[in-house]
Amino acid sequence: MQVYGGSTGTEKAEPTIVTTTIEGRIAEELGVRERQVSAAVELLDGGSTVPFIARYRKEATEMLDDAQLRSLEERLRYLRELEERRETILESVRGQGKLTEELEARIREADSKARLEDIYLPYKPKRRTKAQIAREAGLEPLAEGLLGDPTVEPTAAAAAFVDAEKGVADTAAALEGARAILAERFSEDPDLIGALRDRMWEHGRLASKVREGKDQQGAKFADYFDFSEGFTELPSHRVLAMLRGEKEEVLDLTLDPEAADADPADPAQQGPSWYERSIAHKFGVRDEGRPADKWLAETVRWAWRTRVLVHLGIDLRTRLRTAAEDEAVRVFAANLRDLLLAAPAGTRATLGLDPGLRTGVKVAVIDATGKVAATDTVYPHAPQKQWDQSLAKLSALAEEHKVELVAIGNGTASRETDKLAGELVAARSELKLTKVMVSEAGASVYSASEYASRELPELDVSLRGAVSIARRLQDPLAELVKIDPKSIGVGQYQHDLSEVKLSRSLDAVVEDCVNGVGVDVNTASAPLLSRVSGIGSTLAENIVAHRDSNGPFKSRAELKDVARLGPKAFEQCAGFLRIQDGDDPLDASSVHPESYPVVRTMVKAAGTDVPSLIGNQRALRALDPKDFVDGSFGLPTVTDILKELEKPGRDPRPAFRTASFKEGVEKLADLERGMVLEGVVTNVAAFGAFVDVGVHQDGLVHVSAMSKTFVKDPRDVVKPGDIVRVRVLDVDEARKRISLTLRLDEEPSAGGGGQGQGGQGQRRKSGDRERGGGERGGTPRQRQGGGNRGGGGGRGGQGKPQGKGGQGGQGRGGGQGRGRGSGAPAPNNSEMAEALRRAGLA
């Protein structure tokens, strides 16, 4: 006798209504006290921003930092949406007259949107299904009877329900309708569906196959032409690449509920699947040789294959995409933060060069305050080849405007233009010029924007790009805020991401960066001011208009005279706005005006005046913070005030420094294996970092080539803007790919040359698997079988088709990889195709 039952872990205790508040749940998730969360929620609901709360309301939240507050804000939004949906569902079920006390309890205890929708599914209004039609034909008693008493012979039982007028022509039609009713019931049990979903997530795999005839057209997705990997092991960039391949009609994706390498000899894997056995057990279906047992077993199988699996597939596809999007957004946000907080060159006259060949190099001179002093266009490159004339023009401009920095955009003709700038620096050594390669990502977006046309109305669109390049060297934060964050190009697969989710995350990053640095209210642009806490675009324009009409602000108090800038907005923004050389020296610091009385008390205790106390480390450190704590200002605020007075208006960004590209290395053909070069990190993705070494094409340092120890997140090692030294591992001129390593003592491989090859394997826990770092050797199909178990190919692993992994190598675990599998998460064609463009993953 074959038994379908047995313990499956699908049973759950009777539901009870959970009374935990939203604040309590968030507190538990963040590991803080509920009163801290309640205080933060109250402030957020009152219109306070995260930067303001983190900086000026530490007593209220008991020192919650900006990262905790951002997490709190996001979870608060989710849980409130969950509550709104819960109430909608309760109202819907109540309106149907089906809301029992038990059902209400289950709805109220649902702790996620997925669980809530599982419970609601049987009651959710839907189009007429086969099951509904069968019920209308009176077939529900047949379904109930066969499920409840399998000793009844199905065909005999169905004969009593044949009724041509009701659309039941014969016994086969009656049994088909009964099966539809039971299948719907099986597929709408929330506890069962939840258990099956969890099992499939843990054990299932996403598989892809190339569509017939798409091999050439979809070559960039070659590594996914025959690919499979477990849901829990898939990195975000791989999920997004596969989904894009499907969208472009190159790949067919399937969600397999069980591992592809399941052992067919295992008795537990013969006959009905685990999922079918779970459904059967839940509804008491067993094979005991009774007349209806076989029909019921077939009904279970049919329900699993036609309804449950489809439903779970949709759910898990959504879960995969959501998880991949969340990670991609996190990477984008982290990279954007690093770019915005890159070291500013400061208030120094700058010559901006926007390189071009046929159309010439656009030139803009920016004075120390960022104002345009001069513009021009020179034609040093082919076809005009006016090298000497161009050099003479740039030399004259540099001398006339006392230029200190030369900013060169890193786009087309950048190295040729860099050479021109190098000759300028050498020829006019007395000017002490410094040339710097600058990312021009998003410059064209700014140039054509409405704001640019208002800011630089007298300049042609092409010249505005040169202005932007120069300004972003002076102050990257102040210039980059003028551009939509999504256009800056430091994300991966950003066009495949949720617009709302990405925008919300990136806007939060910009807000945190701007307020973390502070803004000079008398020089800031409207876009920069609009990112200050409490100031939107309208107030920003009003501040600029007031400044233009009345001259520079002399004090923070004058901000109250700006149209529509009321008490709440002033409270939120005042501490983040700086006024240099104003009436009150405290206005140049991050001390909030509401705290000025505390400073006056400190001044009195120190026996001096405000100007003398500011920056006086000895006098400030002689003061005891506890002496200035009162009912309005606690110890955290007083401590912050003392720190700020020591170094008022301190810029948290790093000191400015530049990278030096190797002379004579200007194009891919100039690169040689083993070369050690200096470069700038332009982008960081989940699988590694892209580095500009000055050859028009960023190279990749795969995560496995970043360190001799395991690297979980590439951003733990490098960040965009970092200056690093790298060794060239491999150069593929045909595909314009450069493989680099941060391990300078590592020699380039002799074979196998793909991206990310070589290097010691990365250890990643997944059962007892260990994965090698060099599985990029061989063709994509050869790599498919490489390095899955036991370490895989280390340096230059060759890989063998669908079999043993890379030979030897330094992958931890030693030996050869064996068996099927996808190998380690190395970069591949589809992942890299657009990522290797200058702007990074687009």
ABEGO torsion letter per residue (X at the ends): XBBABEBAGABBBBBBBBABBAAAAAAAAAGBBAAAAAAAAAAAAAGBBAAAAAAAAAAAAGGBBAAAAAAAAAAAAAAAAAAAAAAAAAAAAAAAGABBAAAAAAAAABABAAAAAAAAAAABBBBBBAAAAAAAAGAAAAAAAAAABAABBAAAAAAAABBAAAGBABAAAAAAAAAAAAAAAAAABAAAAAAAAAAAAAABBBBBBBBBGAAAAAAAAAAAABBBBBAAABBAAAAAAAAAAAAAGABBBBBBABBAABBAABAAABEBBAAAAAAAAAAGBBBAGBAAAAAAAAAAAAAAAAAAAAAAAAAAAAAAAAAAAAAAAAAAAAAAAAAAABBBAEBBBBBBBBBBBAAEBBBBBBBAAGBBABBBBBBABOAAGBAAAAAAAAAAAAAAAGBABBBBBABBGAAAAAAAAAAAAAABAAAGBBBBBBBABGAAAAAABAAAAAABAABBAAAAAAAAAAAAAABAAAAAAABBAAAAGABBGAAABBAAAAAAAAAAAAAAAAAAAEBBAAABBAAAAAABBGBBAAAAAAAAAAAAAAEBBABAAAAAABBGBBAAAAAAAAAABBBBGBABAAAABABBAAAAAAAAAAAAAAGBBAAAABGBAAAAAABBAAAABBAABBAAAAAAAAAAAABBGBBABBBBBBBBBBBGBABAAABBBGBBBBBBBABBBAAEBBBBAGAGBBBBBBAAAABABBBABAAAABBBGBBBBBBBABBBAAAGBBBBBABAABBBBABGBBBGBEEBBBBBBBEABBBBAAAABEBAAAAAABGABGGEBBBGBAEBBGBBBBBEEABBGEEBBBEBEAEBBBBBAAAAAAAABAAEBX
